[in-house]
Amino acid sequence: MEISILEGDITTRAVDAVVNAANSGLLGGGGVDGAIHAAAGPELLAACRELRRTRLPDGLPAGQAVATPGFRLPARWVIHTVGPNRRAGQTDAGLLASAFRQSLLVAEEVGARSVAFPAIGAGVFGWDAETVARAGLGAALGHDGGVQLVEFVLFNPPLAEVFRRVHAELAG
């Protein structure tokens, strides 16, 4: 598997699937979640409402993932995952790693060969960059399946630098 670490806007990536750092309600929010919902268009919110009405009436639990179409995004799929909210007392790093792993498994289920990830949990959920990088890169490096390209699309240079350093350490 090829791993790329990029700075930029995940909503513009021409990959099979983008991962949305969602909240358990799946109805949009701030940060990456809000940007993905805005770029995908109102159809994404409608699809998420349908998921809530049918398969996920109590919301998506932390560490799990689910796919919807990408609608107006360049990506065919959006994989929604919920990282644990450290600021709300959810301090299990295993759930953070699970969010990355489960997203890759859902990518396999929908046939995605390329996936773009944000730094799940590094925003308002309060996880430090090092922990997020280790969880995400560890999941990607440990994944054995049909996904051939994983991009970590990060919103600022310091975050990208942490991912590059951790990647060199883990892959070396």
C-alpha positions as CSV (number, residue, x, y, z in Angstrom):
1,M,0.0,0.0,0.0
2,E,1.2,3.5,-0.8
3,I,0.8,6.1,1.9
4,S,0.9,9.8,1.1
5,I,0.9,12.7,3.6
6,L,-0.5,15.9,2.2
7,E,-1.6,19.3,3.3
8,G,-4.8,20.6,1.8
9,D,-8.6,20.3,1.4
10,I,-9.8,16.7,1.7
11,T,-13.0,17.7,-0.2
12,T,-11.0,18.1,-3.4
13,R,-9.2,14.8,-3.4
14,A,-9.9,12.6,-6.5
15,V,-9.9,9.3,-4.5
16,D,-12.5,6.5,-4.3
17,A,-13.5,7.5,-0.8
18,V,-13.0,10.3,1.7
19,V,-13.3,9.7,5.4
20,N,-15.4,12.1,7.3
21,A,-14.5,12.7,11.0
22,A,-18.2,12.8,11.9
23,N,-20.1,13.1,15.2
24,S,-22.3,10.2,16.2
25,G,-25.4,12.1,15.0
26,L,-24.2,12.0,11.4
27,L,-26.0,15.3,10.6
28,G,-23.1,17.5,9.9
29,G,-21.0,19.8,12.2
30,G,-17.9,21.9,12.1
31,G,-14.4,21.3,10.8
32,V,-13.9,18.5,8.3
33,D,-17.5,17.2,8.9
34,G,-19.0,20.6,7.9
35,A,-16.6,21.0,4.9
36,I,-17.5,17.5,3.6
37,H,-21.3,18.1,4.0
38,A,-21.0,21.5,2.3
39,A,-19.0,20.2,-0.7
40,A,-21.1,17.0,-1.1
41,G,-24.4,19.0,-1.2
42,P,-27.7,18.5,0.5
43,E,-28.0,15.0,-0.7
44,L,-25.4,13.9,1.8
45,L,-27.4,15.2,4.7
46,A,-30.5,13.4,3.3
47,A,-28.5,10.1,3.1
48,C,-27.3,10.5,6.6
49,R,-30.8,11.2,7.8
50,E,-32.0,8.0,6.1
51,L,-29.2,6.1,7.9
52,R,-30.4,7.5,11.2
53,R,-34.0,6.7,10.4
54,T,-33.2,3.0,9.4
55,R,-29.9,1.4,10.4
56,L,-28.6,3.8,13.0
57,P,-31.5,5.3,15.1
58,D,-29.1,5.8,18.1
59,G,-26.3,7.3,15.9
60,L,-23.0,5.9,14.9
61,P,-20.9,4.7,17.9
62,A,-17.3,5.9,18.4
63,G,-14.8,3.6,16.6
64,Q,-17.3,2.5,13.9
65,A,-17.8,3.5,10.3
66,V,-20.5,3.6,7.6
67,A,-20.5,4.7,4.0
68,T,-22.7,6.9,1.9
69,P,-22.3,8.1,-1.7
70,G,-20.1,11.1,-2.2
71,F,-22.7,13.0,-4.2
72,R,-21.0,16.3,-5.5
73,L,-17.5,15.4,-4.2
74,P,-14.9,14.0,-6.6
75,A,-14.8,10.9,-4.4
76,R,-17.5,8.3,-5.1
77,W,-17.9,7.5,-1.4
78,V,-17.9,9.2,2.0
79,I,-17.0,7.0,4.9
80,H,-18.3,8.5,8.1
81,T,-16.5,7.5,11.3
82,V,-16.7,8.8,14.8
83,G,-13.5,9.2,16.9
84,P,-13.8,9.2,20.7
85,N,-14.3,12.7,22.1
86,R,-11.4,13.2,24.5
87,R,-12.8,16.5,25.7
88,A,-15.9,14.7,26.8
89,G,-14.0,12.1,28.7
90,Q,-13.7,9.4,26.0
91,T,-10.0,8.7,26.5
92,D,-9.7,5.2,25.0
93,A,-7.1,5.4,22.2
94,G,-8.2,2.0,21.1
95,L,-11.5,3.5,19.9
96,L,-9.5,6.1,18.0
97,A,-7.5,3.4,16.2
98,S,-10.7,1.5,15.6
99,A,-12.2,4.5,13.7
100,F,-9.3,4.3,11.2
101,R,-9.4,0.5,11.0
102,Q,-13.1,0.3,10.5
103,S,-13.0,3.0,7.9
104,L,-10.5,0.9,5.9
105,L,-12.8,-2.1,6.3
106,V,-15.8,-0.2,5.0
107,A,-13.6,1.1,2.1
108,E,-13.0,-2.5,1.2
109,E,-16.7,-3.3,1.4
110,V,-17.6,-0.6,-1.1
111,G,-14.7,-1.5,-3.4
112,A,-12.5,1.6,-2.8
113,R,-8.9,1.3,-3.8
114,S,-7.9,4.8,-2.7
115,V,-8.9,6.5,0.5
116,A,-8.3,10.0,1.9
117,F,-8.3,10.4,5.7
118,P,-8.3,13.6,7.8
119,A,-6.7,13.6,11.3
120,I,-9.7,12.0,13.0
121,G,-10.0,13.3,16.5
122,A,-7.3,16.0,16.3
123,G,-9.8,18.9,16.1
124,V,-12.6,19.7,18.5
125,F,-12.4,16.1,19.9
126,G,-9.1,17.1,21.5
127,W,-6.6,14.3,20.6
128,D,-3.0,15.3,20.3
129,A,-1.4,15.0,16.8
130,E,1.1,12.3,17.8
131,T,-1.6,9.9,19.1
132,V,-3.8,10.5,16.0
133,A,-0.8,10.0,13.7
134,R,0.1,6.7,15.4
135,A,-3.5,5.5,15.3
136,G,-4.0,6.4,11.6
137,L,-0.7,5.3,10.3
138,G,-0.7,2.2,12.4
139,A,-4.1,1.2,10.9
140,A,-2.9,1.9,7.4
141,L,0.4,0.1,7.7
142,G,-1.4,-2.9,9.3
143,H,-4.2,-3.1,6.8
144,D,-4.0,-6.1,4.4
145,G,-6.6,-5.7,1.6
146,G,-7.5,-4.1,-1.6
147,V,-6.9,-0.5,-0.6
148,Q,-3.8,0.5,-2.6
149,L,-3.5,4.2,-1.7
150,V,-4.1,5.9,1.6
151,E,-3.8,9.7,1.8
152,F,-3.7,11.6,5.0
153,V,-4.9,15.1,4.0
154,L,-4.0,17.4,6.8
155,F,-5.1,21.0,7.4
156,N,-1.9,22.6,8.5
157,P,1.9,22.2,8.2
158,P,2.6,21.3,11.8
159,L,0.1,18.5,11.8
160,A,1.5,17.2,8.5
161,E,5.0,17.3,9.9
162,V,4.0,15.1,12.9
163,F,2.4,12.6,10.5
164,R,5.6,12.5,8.4
165,R,7.8,12.0,11.4
166,V,5.6,9.2,12.8
167,H,5.3,7.6,9.3
168,A,9.1,7.5,9.0
169,E,9.4,5.9,12.4
170,L,6.7,3.3,11.9
171,A,7.6,2.4,8.3
172,G,11.3,2.5,8.9
